[in-house]
Structures are given as C-alpha cells and as structure tokens.
C-alpha cells in the first residue's frame, strides 16, 4: 500500500486532528493569556508610570514583541519541519511555549526587583513568540495533509478552533480568578495561577502528540528525496507572489482579532465602564461560539470556494466594527447588549476568515516548502496585522477621543478591504493557472501547485 493510499484512514485522521487541536489550544492559551492580562495587570505591576496610558502602551509593547519573534520561530521550525518532519517540531514547540509561560508566572514584580522584572518578562515573551511561530504551521499541516482533498477546508479549520479554545481558556480562567478573588489578591498572586496552570496542560499535550504519525504527504516527499535544501530560500525564489498575497489576506484576521479579543477588554473597562469580569466573560462567550462557527466556515469553503468565502468574510468582518463600537457607546451599560455587540462580529463573522484561512494558505505552497511557507506568511504578517494593533488602536483612540472610536473602526474596515482584495487576487490567479495561462502570483514553479491544490479557489 502506498503512503498516499494509507493516509486518510478514519481512526488515524481522527487522532491526528485531535492531537493538532489539543496542542494548538494549549499554545494559544499560553500566548493569549499574556494579552488578556497585559492591560489589567502587567501594566500596573511591571511597567509603572505616572501616566496610565504610558504604562498600558509599554505593556502592549511587550505583547507586540511576541508577534515580532513569531516569524523567527516560523522560519526556524519551518526549516526543520520541511527537512525532518512535522511531528517532532510540534513536540518541541509545545514544550518551549509551556516552559516560557510557566516561568512568566514566577517573575517578580517591578517593585521587587526593579528594571529586571520587565526585562525578564520581555525575554520570556520572546521565547513564547518563537514557540508559537513554529507551532501554528505544524498543527495546521498535520490536519491538512492527512485530510482528503475535498475536505481540507473542514479538517484544516479544526486546529484553528484551538485559537478560540485557547482564548476562551485564557479569558475564562482570568475571569474566574478575578471573580473569586478581591482586587488585592488578584493583583498580588491570583493572576499567576493562570500562568502556572500551563505546566499541566503542556504535559497532557506532549503525551498526545508523541502518539501520532508523520503526515503521509511529507513522508512521500522524504521517500522521493524532494526536500528543499533551504526551504526559506526556495519559498522566496519560487513563490514570492504567493507570499505577498497570503500576507495581504492575513491582515483582517490579525487586526480584527486583536481589536476585539485584546483591545476591547481595556476599552470596555476603561471607557465604557463595564466591570472587568463582564468584559472578560463577553470575550469568552464569543470564543465559545467560534468553536462552532470556525469549522462551519471551513466546511463552507469546501462547498462554495475558498477565496469566495474569504473575500466576502473579510468585508463583512472589517466593517462590522462600526456597529459594534456604536453599540458599546450607546448600550447604557447593559451587559446583554454589550455581549451581543461582541459575539456577533467576533463569534460569527470573524469565523468566515479564520475558518478557511488554514487551507487557503496551505494551498499556496507545495509540501516541500509548505511548513516554511504558511508559517512565514502567517507569522510575518502578524507583526503588522496583530502585534501592533493594540498599540495603533490605543493611539488612534487617544487622538480621536475615547467617545469617538471611529478611527479604530476605520482601521478594521481598511484591513477588511486589503484582505478581500488579496483573496480575489489569489482566486483569479488560480483560475488563470488552472487554465494553463501562467503560474499564480509567482514563478512558473507554482503552476503544478495551482493545478493540484487550488480546486476550491476558482471563484470569488
């Protein structure tokens, strides 16, 4: 039996997808936990300043550092993932991320050790970024490369649920601690428990991942000795346009997620006057809904076309920021109304881009450079689309005024336009490549890729 014939076995595929999902959930929990507490804890304990705005911006700056280092992790682990294999890199990245998160929970405060406190926090955040930079691509590929071609949108979207579950766990754990402890206890030691919990989660995830096999598509690359000597060089030489288009498509994902999952918590508590626990629970509720809507969007992209779903989803998601923030300001403090304004755009509309995204990016590259390709596209674009977003949004709000968040909304809408345009570009290039005119967005080396894997990107 050939490798490809043995690939999508029901039980094997189920184990692989489960391992990818659980590992991704743990990694995202570790990464987002920092973002959840950055504007409500770390700014006070590690970045003290006379101006609360300055301390918040400093805390968000270390949050952004994690995104800056993610491309480095993507290139490093992508290289070895394309040379050695996906499975081993996933175990290493999980351990790296877990250790860094656990140690963050032990770092003394600025009042205890002075400037060494934010420095240690920064170094551990760098390690977190490197770990997640290698994690996302590997988790996605384990599901994508095992799945039948006609169901890759669905199966590749399942590890994406890890983002929602990780965010749900991060915000939910912090909300529970915030609810169960008074402010003094929460700031003194309660928040640390959320970081220390990572040790247990990582032990479970590592055990599960050690019991899955290498993907059949990469195994075939190894059997035929078709590995790229230096995957990053091959990616940039053969698929430069694919890289640019993928980063453009990624914009709305990074901007919108960080506006609603990170920035909105500080905005609702500081400007609208919503209790911290209620704001965290609203984000948690939206994340729970994403667990259902993400695979639905992935399945829909298998039926209607990857770029069609992605382009329309980008526009709807980006422009939904306007009614959401209007409701925030005019809710009269109603928790249910505010939750609705969070859940509809973030829990439903956002899934239309995040669900199909994994398969869309995977289909941009052949297996020999796919780990490097999708990791670089996702992580490098994250510097601008994700890491800088809370800082940009805070600056825009400071410029326009807290009761006029329309520049922040326009920022989201612009990101939606950029991503929709990139998705349309990918779809049209795929149609031209399928027709034999020329390769999509890059060199002639891309042509076989278009004919083989872009079966779900023909129409927008």
C-alpha positions in Angstrom: 0.0 0.0 0.0 1.4 3.4 -0.9 1.8 6.2 1.6 -0.9 8.3 -0.1 -3.4 5.4 -0.1 -2.9 4.8 3.6 -3.2 8.5 4.5 -6.7 9.3 5.3 -7.7 6.4 7.5 -10.7 7.3 9.7 -9.1 6.5 13.1 -5.7 7.8 12.1 -7.1 11.1 10.8 -9.2 11.5 14.0 -6.2 11.0 16.2 -4.1 13.4 14.1 -6.8 16.1 14.2 -7.3 15.7 17.9 -3.6 16.0 18.6 -3.4 19.1 16.4 -6.4 20.7 18.1 -5.3 20.0 21.7 -1.8 21.2 21.1 -2.9 24.3 19.3 -5.3 25.1 22.2 -2.6 24.9 24.7 -0.2 27.0 22.7 -2.9 29.7 22.1 -3.8 29.7 25.8 -0.2 30.4 26.7 0.1 33.1 24.1 -3.2 34.9 24.7 -3.0 34.7 28.4 -0.3 37.4 28.3 -2.6 39.6 26.1 -5.6 39.2 28.4 -3.6 40.4 31.5 -1.4 43.0 29.7 -3.8 45.9 30.1 -5.2 45.0 33.5 -2.3 43.5 35.5 1.1 43.7 33.8 0.8 47.5 33.1 0.5 48.0 36.9 3.0 45.5 38.2 5.8 45.6 35.6 5.5 48.9 33.8 4.6 51.5 36.4 4.3 55.1 35.2 2.7 58.3 36.2 0.5 58.2 33.1 -1.7 55.1 32.9 -1.7 55.5 29.1 2.1 55.1 29.1 2.1 52.1 31.3 -0.6 50.4 29.1 1.4 51.2 25.9 4.5 49.7 27.5 2.6 46.5 28.4 1.2 46.2 24.9 4.7 46.8 23.5 5.9 43.6 25.2 2.7 41.9 23.9 3.8 43.0 20.4 7.3 41.6 20.8 5.8 38.1 20.8 4.5 38.8 17.3 7.8 40.2 16.1 9.6 37.0 17.1 7.0 34.6 15.7 8.4 34.9 12.1 11.8 33.8 13.5 10.1 30.7 15.1 8.2 30.1 11.8 11.5 30.1 9.8 13.4 28.0 12.2 10.8 25.3 12.8 9.5 25.6 9.3 13.0 24.8 8.0 13.3 21.7 10.1 9.7 20.8 9.6 10.2 20.7 5.9 13.5 18.9 6.2 12.9 16.5 9.1 9.2 16.3 9.6 6.1 17.9 11.1 5.6 15.8 14.2 8.9 16.3 16.0 8.7 20.1 15.6 5.3 20.2 17.2 6.5 18.5 20.3 9.5 20.9 20.6 7.4 24.0 20.1 4.8 22.9 22.7 7.5 22.3 25.3 9.2 25.7 24.5 5.9 27.6 24.9 4.8 25.8 28.0 8.1 26.4 29.9 8.1 30.1 29.0 4.5 30.6 30.1 5.1 28.8 33.4 8.2 31.0 34.1 6.2 34.2 33.4 4.0 33.2 36.4 7.1 33.3 38.6 8.7 36.6 37.5 8.9 39.1 40.5 7.3 42.5 40.0 9.0 45.8 39.3 8.6 46.8 43.0 10.5 43.7 44.0 13.5 43.6 41.6 13.3 46.8 39.6 14.0 47.0 35.9 15.0 43.3 35.8 11.3 42.5 36.1 10.2 43.9 32.7 13.4 42.6 31.1 12.7 39.1 32.2 9.1 39.4 31.1 10.3 40.6 27.7 12.8 37.7 27.3 10.1 35.1 28.1 7.7 36.8 25.7 10.3 36.4 23.0 10.5 32.7 23.8 6.7 32.4 23.6 6.7 34.1 20.2 9.4 31.7 18.8 7.4 28.7 20.1 4.1 29.8 18.6 5.8 30.8 15.4 6.7 27.2 14.8 3.5 25.7 16.3 0.7 27.1 14.1 2.1 25.9 10.8 2.8 22.4 12.0 -0.6 21.9 13.7 -2.4 23.1 10.6 -0.4 20.8 8.3 -0.9 17.7 10.3 -4.7 18.1 9.7 -4.4 19.5 6.1 -2.0 16.9 4.8 -3.9 13.9 6.3 -7.3 15.1 5.1 -9.0 14.1 1.7 -8.6 16.9 -0.8 -12.3 17.6 -1.0 -12.5 18.1 2.8 -9.3 20.0 3.5 -11.1 23.2 4.3 -13.0 21.5 7.1 -10.2 19.5 8.6 -7.6 22.2 8.4 -10.1 24.5 10.2 -10.3 22.2 13.2 -6.8 23.1 14.6 -8.0 26.7 14.1 -10.5 26.1 16.9 -7.5 26.0 19.1 -7.4 29.8 18.9 -10.9 30.0 20.2 -10.5 27.4 22.9 -7.1 28.9 23.9 -8.7 32.4 24.2 -11.7 31.0 26.0 -9.5 29.3 28.5 -7.3 32.3 28.9 -10.1 34.8 29.4 -12.2 32.3 31.3 -9.5 31.4 33.8 -8.6 35.1 34.4 -12.3 35.9 34.7 -12.8 33.1 37.3 -9.9 34.3 39.3 -11.0 37.9 39.0 -14.5 36.9 40.2 -13.3 34.7 43.1 -10.6 37.0 44.5 -10.7 40.6 45.5 -8.5 43.1 43.6 -5.7 43.0 46.1 -5.5 39.2 46.0 -5.8 39.1 42.2 -3.0 41.5 41.6 -0.8 40.0 44.3 -0.9 36.4 43.3 -4.2 35.3 41.7 -3.2 36.1 38.1 -0.1 34.0 38.4 -2.1 30.8 38.8 -3.3 31.1 35.2 0.3 31.0 34.0 1.4 28.2 36.3 -1.5 26.1 35.0 0.3 25.8 31.7 2.6 23.1 33.1 -0.3 20.7 33.5 -1.7 21.5 30.0 1.7 21.0 28.3 2.2 17.6 29.9 -1.1 16.4 28.5 -0.5 17.9 25.1 3.0 16.5 24.7 1.8 12.9 25.6 -0.9 13.1 22.9 1.4 14.5 20.2 4.0 11.8 20.8 1.5 9.2 19.7 0.8 10.4 16.2 2.5 9.5 12.9 4.2 11.8 10.4 1.9 13.2 7.6 1.7 11.0 4.5 2.3 13.9 2.1 5.6 14.8 3.8 6.5 11.2 4.1 6.2 10.9 0.3 8.5 14.0 -0.1 11.1 12.2 2.1 10.7 8.9 0.2 11.4 10.6 -3.1 14.2 12.8 -1.8 12.4 16.0 -2.9 13.1 18.0 0.3 14.2 21.6 -0.4 17.8 22.2 0.6 16.9 25.5 2.2 13.1 25.8 2.3 13.1 29.5 3.0 15.2 30.3 0.0 13.1 28.0 -2.2 9.9 29.7 -1.0 11.2 33.2 -1.7 12.7 32.3 -5.0 9.8 30.2 -6.4 6.7 31.7 -4.7 7.2 35.4 -4.0 3.8 36.4 -5.1 2.1 33.7 -3.1 3.9 35.0 0.0 2.7 38.6 -0.7 -0.9 37.6 -1.4 -1.0 35.4 1.7 0.2 38.2 3.9 -2.4 40.6 2.5 -5.1 38.1 3.1 -4.0 37.7 6.7 -4.5 41.4 7.5 -8.1 41.3 8.6 -7.5 38.2 10.8 -4.8 39.9 12.8 -6.3 43.3 13.1 -9.9 42.2 13.9 -8.9 39.6 16.4 -6.7 41.9 18.4 -9.2 44.7 18.4 -12.0 42.5 19.8 -10.1 40.0 21.9 -7.4 42.3 23.4 -8.1 46.0 22.9 -11.8 45.8 23.6 -11.2 44.5 27.1 -9.4 47.6 28.1 -11.8 49.8 26.2 -14.9 48.4 27.8 -13.5 48.5 31.3 -11.7 51.9 31.0 -14.0 53.9 28.7 -17.5 52.3 28.8 -17.2 51.4 32.5 -18.0 47.7 32.1 -16.8 45.5 35.1 -13.6 43.6 34.2 -15.2 40.3 34.8 -18.2 41.1 32.5 -15.9 42.2 29.7 -13.8 39.0 30.0 -16.9 36.8 30.0 -18.2 38.5 26.9 -15.0 37.7 25.0 -15.2 34.2 26.4 -18.7 33.7 25.1 -17.7 34.9 21.7 -14.7 32.4 21.7 -17.0 29.6 22.7 -19.2 30.3 19.7 -16.2 30.4 17.4 -15.7 26.7 18.3 -18.8 26.0 16.2 -18.6 28.7 13.6 -14.9 28.1 12.6 -15.4 24.5 11.3 -18.7 25.6 9.7 -16.8 28.3 7.7 -14.1 25.7 6.8 -16.8 23.3 5.5 -18.5 26.1 3.6 -15.2 27.0 1.9 -15.1 23.4 0.6 -18.5 23.8 -0.9 -18.5 27.4 -2.2 -14.8 28.0 -2.8 -12.0 29.1 -0.5 -11.5 32.7 -1.8 -15.2 33.4 -2.3 -15.9 32.8 1.4 -12.7 34.5 2.5 -13.3 37.7 0.4 -16.9 38.2 1.5 -16.0 37.3 5.0 -13.2 39.9 5.1 -15.5 42.7 4.1 -18.3 41.8 6.5 -15.9 41.3 9.3 -14.0 44.5 8.8 -17.0 46.8 8.5 -18.8 45.2 11.5 -16.6 47.2 13.8 -18.7 50.3 13.2 -22.0 49.0 14.6 -20.2 47.1 17.3 -18.5 50.1 18.8 -21.6 52.3 18.3 -23.5 49.8 20.5 -20.6 49.8 23.1 -21.1 53.5 23.5 -24.9 53.5 23.4 -25.6 50.4 25.4 -26.5 52.2 28.6 -24.3 49.7 30.5 -26.5 46.8 29.5 -24.3 43.6 29.8 -26.5 41.7 27.4 -26.3 44.4 24.7 -22.6 44.7 25.0 -22.2 41.0 24.8 -24.3 40.9 21.7 -22.1 43.6 20.1 -19.0 41.4 20.9 -20.5 38.0 20.0 -22.0 38.7 16.5 -18.9 40.2 14.9 -16.3 38.2 16.8 -18.0 34.9 17.4 -19.8 34.7 14.0 -18.4 37.0 11.3 -14.7 36.6 12.2 -15.0 32.8 11.7 -15.6 33.4 8.0 -12.0 34.3 7.6 -10.3 32.3 10.3 -12.0 29.1 9.3 -10.9 28.9 5.6 -7.6 30.6 6.3 -5.5 27.5 7.1 -6.4 25.6 3.9 -6.1 28.8 1.8 -2.6 29.4 3.0 -1.6 25.7 2.8 -2.8 25.6 -0.9 -0.3 28.4 -1.7 2.7 26.1 -1.4 3.8 22.5 -2.3 4.6 20.1 0.5 8.4 20.5 0.2 8.2 24.2 1.4 4.7 24.2 2.9 5.7 24.4 6.6 8.0 27.3 5.9 5.6 29.0 3.6 2.5 29.0 5.7 4.4 29.8 8.9 6.2 32.8 7.3 3.0 34.1 5.7 1.0 33.8 8.9 3.7 34.9 11.4 5.5 37.7 9.5 2.3 39.4 8.6 1.3 39.1 12.2 3.9 41.7 13.2 1.9 44.4 11.5 -1.6 42.9 11.5 -1.6 41.6 15.0 1.3 42.7 17.2 1.0 46.4 16.5 -2.8 46.5 16.5 -3.4 47.2 20.3 -0.8 50.0 20.1 -2.2 51.5 17.0 -5.8 51.3 18.3 -4.7 52.9 21.6 -3.0 55.7 19.7 -6.0 56.2 17.4 -8.4 56.4 20.3 -6.1 58.9 22.1 -6.1 61.1 19.0 -9.8 61.0 18.3 -11.1 60.8 21.9 -12.4 57.8 23.9 -16.1 58.6 22.9 -15.2 58.7 19.2 -13.7 55.3 18.3 -14.4 55.7 14.6 -10.7 55.8 13.6 -10.3 52.4 15.2 -13.4 51.1 13.3 -12.0 52.6 10.0 -8.7 50.7 10.7 -10.7 47.4 10.9 -12.6 48.3 7.7 -9.4 49.1 5.8 -7.9 45.7 6.9 -11.0 44.0 5.5 -10.6 45.7 2.1 -6.9 44.7 1.9 -7.7 41.0 2.7 -10.7 40.9 0.4 -8.6 42.3 -2.5 -5.8 39.7 -1.7 -8.3 36.8 -1.7 -9.7 37.9 -5.1 -6.2 38.1 -6.5 -5.5 34.6 -5.3 -8.7 33.3 -6.8 -8.2 34.9 -10.2 -4.5 33.7 -10.3 -5.7 30.2 -9.5 -8.2 30.3 -12.4 -5.5 31.5 -14.8 -3.1 28.8 -13.6 -5.8 26.1 -13.9 -6.4 27.3 -17.5 -2.7 26.9 -18.2 -2.0 30.6 -18.8 0.6 31.1 -16.2 1.5 30.3 -12.6 -0.2 32.2 -9.8 1.4 35.1 -8.2 4.9 33.8 -8.7 7.2 31.9 -11.0 6.5 29.0 -13.3 7.3 26.6 -10.5 3.9 27.4 -9.0 1.9 26.0 -11.9 1.7 22.4 -10.8 0.6 23.6 -7.4 -2.3 25.5 -8.9 -3.5 22.6 -10.9 -3.2 20.2 -8.0 -4.5 22.1 -4.9 -6.4 25.1 -5.8 -9.6 23.2 -6.5 -11.5 25.3 -4.0 -10.3 28.7 -5.0 -11.8 29.0 -8.5 -14.5 31.6 -7.9 -14.9 34.8 -5.8 
